[in-house]
Structure formats: C-alpha cells, structure tokens
Amino acid sequence: MPTVYEKVDVEALERQFNAAMEEAEKGTALEAIQRLYNEFEGDSPDAIAAIVHSELRVEMRSLFLEGKSYKGVRGYMNWRRDLGKLFSSHAFRPVGVRFAARDRWVVLGRLHVTEAEGGAELDVPLAHAVEQREKKVARITVYSDIGEALEAFGLYA
C-alpha cells in the first residue's frame, strides 16, 4: 500500500519549507514554542486543559486527516487518538516560527512518523498556524502546504 506522501510532490513541500525557514525565528522565541509543544506531548486531559483555551479548535488541512476538525480538550485527545491510528509513532518537532501578531504565529516543523500499516518511516515538513486567546492556545490549523499556512496569517513565503 502506498504511503500518503507518495501521492504528492514531496520536493515541492521541502522547497516551500526551506523558503519559509529563511525568515523564521530560531532563538528564544523558538525555545518557548518548543517548550509549549513538549507540554502538548502529554496524555493527561488536565495538563492539556491547562494550556489550551476551552474553545480550542484543531483543523486539519494536511495530507492526512484532511478536512477533520476537533473541538475542546476532548477533541484534542481525539485528534491524538486519530493520529495514533494512522501512525504507530508520531512526533511534531518545531524548528522555526514566524510571527504574524502577538497572538498569531506559524510554527514550522518536521513531523516524524512511522506508518501503522507497512511501517514506513517518514520525516515531512508541516506548518501549524496557531492562534492564542486569553494566554492559551485557541486554534491550531495543520497544513502540509507551508505557503498556505503563511498566507492564512498574511505572511508570504
């Protein structure tokens, strides 16, 4: 069975990612984002509730789970469960961040996965367009198309 990324131009995704990284912040701002993402790795709904807004929305505009939407802490946990069905292991690692405003930013990262069926290992670029409200994460939109993520916040590659 072909992997999900055999259906797309991976080289084009990599070019978009590399272009976006040229203007990405990689210092202390990135370190703060990396700490936040480390907190997202937990499986405790209470720990997730401490960092996300009660009206959290997770939107999928990526090559996997395309069109799916998740709401609230329960939705976040369902998103993680759905990823677990696709991938026997998965980890998103932020490597750069582009700020559109104080409460909106695009996290550029690498998704490291092992597919549940077939065991193919993939390392693919992804972007998370993140919005904050009341000092908590209120929206995460996951994009495979880095340019689309940047355009969503008026940042152009």
DRENKENU-543206 format. One record per residue (C-alpha): residue number from 1; residue in three letters; x, y, z. Coordinates in nm, 2 decimals, padded with zeros to 4 digits. Layout:
BEGIN
R   n res     c1     c2     c3
R NUM ALA      X      Y      Z
...
***
This chain:
BEGIN
R   n res     c1     c2     c3
R   1 MET  00.00  00.00  00.00
R   2 PRO  00.15  00.34 -00.09
R   3 THR  00.23  00.59  00.18
R   4 VAL  00.02  00.91  00.20
R   5 TYR  00.32  01.11  00.08
R   6 GLU  00.37  00.91 -00.24
R   7 LYS  00.07  01.09 -00.38
R   8 VAL  00.23  01.44 -00.36
R   9 ASP  00.54  01.63 -00.48
R  10 VAL  00.75  01.60 -00.17
R  11 GLU  01.03  01.80 -00.32
R  12 ALA  00.79  02.10 -00.37
R  13 LEU  00.68  02.07  00.00
R  14 GLU  01.05  02.07  00.10
R  15 ARG  01.12  02.38 -00.12
R  16 GLN  00.83  02.57  00.05
R  17 PHE  00.95  02.47  00.39
R  18 ASN  01.31  02.58  00.32
R  19 ALA  01.19  02.91  00.18
R  20 ALA  00.98  02.98  00.49
R  21 MET  01.26  02.88  00.72
R  22 GLU  01.48  03.16  00.57
R  23 GLU  01.28  03.42  00.76
R  24 ALA  01.19  03.21  01.06
R  25 GLU  01.30  03.29  01.41
R  26 LYS  01.51  03.02  01.57
R  27 GLY  01.63  03.17  01.90
R  28 THR  01.45  03.22  02.23
R  29 ALA  01.11  03.25  02.06
R  30 LEU  01.15  02.91  01.91
R  31 GLU  01.27  02.77  02.25
R  32 ALA  00.94  02.89  02.41
R  33 ILE  00.74  02.73  02.13
R  34 GLN  00.94  02.40  02.17
R  35 ARG  00.85  02.40  02.55
R  36 LEU  00.49  02.45  02.46
R  37 TYR  00.50  02.16  02.22
R  38 ASN  00.67  01.94  02.48
R  39 GLU  00.36  02.01  02.70
R  40 PHE  00.13  01.90  02.42
R  41 GLU  00.30  01.56  02.42
R  42 GLY  00.13  01.46  02.74
R  43 ASP -00.17  01.23  02.75
R  44 SER -00.34  01.39  03.05
R  45 PRO -00.65  01.59  02.97
R  46 ASP -00.59  01.81  03.27
R  47 ALA -00.24  01.90  03.15
R  48 ILE -00.38  01.98  02.81
R  49 ALA -00.66  02.19  02.96
R  50 ALA -00.40  02.40  03.14
R  51 ILE -00.25  02.52  02.81
R  52 VAL -00.55  02.53  02.57
R  53 HIS -00.85  02.76  02.56
R  54 SER -01.18  02.60  02.64
R  55 GLU -01.30  02.66  02.29
R  56 LEU -00.99  02.51  02.12
R  57 ARG -01.03  02.42  01.76
R  58 VAL -00.79  02.19  01.57
R  59 GLU -00.84  02.20  01.19
R  60 MET -00.67  01.96  00.95
R  61 ARG -00.56  02.09  00.61
R  62 SER -00.29  01.84  00.57
R  63 LEU -00.25  01.52  00.36
R  64 PHE -00.37  01.31  00.65
R  65 LEU -00.69  01.35  00.84
R  66 GLU -00.78  01.62  00.57
R  67 GLY -01.09  01.82  00.65
R  68 LYS -01.12  01.69  01.00
R  69 SER -01.20  01.93  01.28
R  70 TYR -01.17  01.88  01.66
R  71 LYS -01.30  02.10  01.94
R  72 GLY -01.20  02.14  02.30
R  73 VAL -00.98  01.92  02.52
R  74 ARG -01.18  01.61  02.43
R  75 GLY -01.14  01.70  02.06
R  76 TYR -00.76  01.74  02.11
R  77 MET -00.74  01.40  02.27
R  78 ASN -00.95  01.25  01.98
R  79 TRP -00.70  01.42  01.74
R  80 ARG -00.41  01.25  01.91
R  81 ARG -00.60  00.92  01.91
R  82 ASP -00.67  00.95  01.53
R  83 LEU -00.30  01.02  01.47
R  84 GLY -00.23  00.71  01.67
R  85 LYS -00.45  00.50  01.44
R  86 LEU -00.26  00.63  01.13
R  87 PHE  00.09  00.62  01.28
R  88 SER  00.25  00.37  01.53
R  89 SER  00.46  00.66  01.63
R  90 HIS  00.44  01.03  01.56
R  91 ALA  00.62  01.35  01.68
R  92 PHE  00.60  01.70  01.56
R  93 ARG  00.92  01.89  01.62
R  94 PRO  00.92  02.27  01.58
R  95 VAL  01.23  02.41  01.40
R  96 GLY  01.12  02.77  01.33
R  97 VAL  00.85  03.02  01.40
R  98 ARG  00.71  03.31  01.21
R  99 PHE  00.50  03.57  01.40
R 100 ALA  00.21  03.74  01.24
R 101 ALA  00.10  03.92  01.56
R 102 ARG  00.15  03.87  01.93
R 103 ASP -00.13  03.62  01.94
R 104 ARG -00.09  03.45  01.60
R 105 TRP  00.21  03.26  01.46
R 106 VAL  00.31  02.99  01.22
R 107 VAL  00.52  02.70  01.36
R 108 LEU  00.74  02.54  01.10
R 109 GLY  00.83  02.19  01.19
R 110 ARG  00.91  01.83  01.10
R 111 LEU  00.67  01.55  01.15
R 112 HIS  00.84  01.22  01.23
R 113 VAL  00.61  00.93  01.19
R 114 THR  00.61  00.55  01.14
R 115 GLU  00.30  00.44  00.95
R 116 ALA  00.08  00.19  01.13
R 117 GLU  00.03 -00.01  00.81
R 118 GLY  00.36 -00.11  00.65
R 119 GLY  00.59  00.06  00.90
R 120 ALA  00.72  00.32  00.66
R 121 GLU  00.91  00.59  00.84
R 122 LEU  00.86  00.95  00.72
R 123 ASP  01.01  01.29  00.80
R 124 VAL  00.79  01.55  00.64
R 125 PRO  00.76  01.93  00.67
R 126 LEU  00.44  02.07  00.83
R 127 ALA  00.32  02.40  00.95
R 128 HIS  00.08  02.48  01.24
R 129 ALA -00.10  02.81  01.22
R 130 VAL -00.16  02.89  01.59
R 131 GLU -00.39  03.14  01.75
R 132 GLN -00.39  03.24  02.11
R 133 ARG -00.67  03.38  02.32
R 134 GLU -00.66  03.47  02.69
R 135 LYS -00.30  03.34  02.70
R 136 LYS -00.40  02.99  02.59
R 137 VAL -00.39  02.81  02.25
R 138 ALA -00.73  02.86  02.10
R 139 ARG -00.68  02.73  01.74
R 140 ILE -00.43  02.51  01.56
R 141 THR -00.46  02.46  01.19
R 142 VAL -00.23  02.19  01.05
R 143 TYR -00.10  02.25  00.69
R 144 SER  00.10  02.04  00.46
R 145 ASP  00.12  02.34  00.22
R 146 ILE  00.36  02.58  00.40
R 147 GLY  00.27  02.87  00.17
R 148 GLU -00.10  02.83  00.26
R 149 ALA -00.02  02.84  00.63
R 150 LEU  00.18  03.16  00.59
R 151 GLU -00.09  03.32  00.37
R 152 ALA -00.35  03.24  00.63
R 153 PHE -00.18  03.50  00.86
R 154 GLY -00.07  03.74  00.59
R 155 LEU  00.29  03.61  00.59
R 156 TYR  00.42  03.53  00.25
R 157 ALA  00.69  03.28  00.18
***
